[in-house]
């Protein structure tokens, strides 16, 4: 899979998925705030999603180049309104990736 793109032991992961039954996962109608599935939202098929974040632009841009090659870019890796550089893609194996490169801290 992505093992050839990422060095061993360098990626910290988190899993996001359905909570326990009866635990709200979001607030407000899902049509307005589609961040987390909440009551009344249509069920979705769980799929793998990975996030790479940090402040080493060279390293993370290199990962982005390898992960997006042969895949599909949903959001180009570029500076965003919140000040970070961000991109989303699906690699050639169908794994979704988000890459976030921290911008300069506010003074």
Steps between C-alpha positions, in 0.01 A plus 500: 500500500639838603799338671729597216394864537530533877793410724433248776410636840465861387123523464275556799148385430155547642190306414169676461185301475158444644465564871309288744127468443313808620810721506449812287781544247413850389262787555252651258350363181748306289400701193650816651798361691618176339801459729398205717202270451227568749144385555296512180797495261507235233732212589826490311724212411804507729819549303861554594610862536848605602637837608860620481571824687810690599717800425765345272375625163766316300432163660120526489501633142709197403246266658222687319674457164535124553150446642318703236696350206266267314212590729232769506549846651187634673660818640830623356785539750508878540476774761155520656304781667600380849870550416611138458574318176245221457405239243283189469548210263416135449806288426508233232391240759181691595631637831398859569771734628498847651832685518529812715819707517490747788530866405707754690364558853309824553709771661 
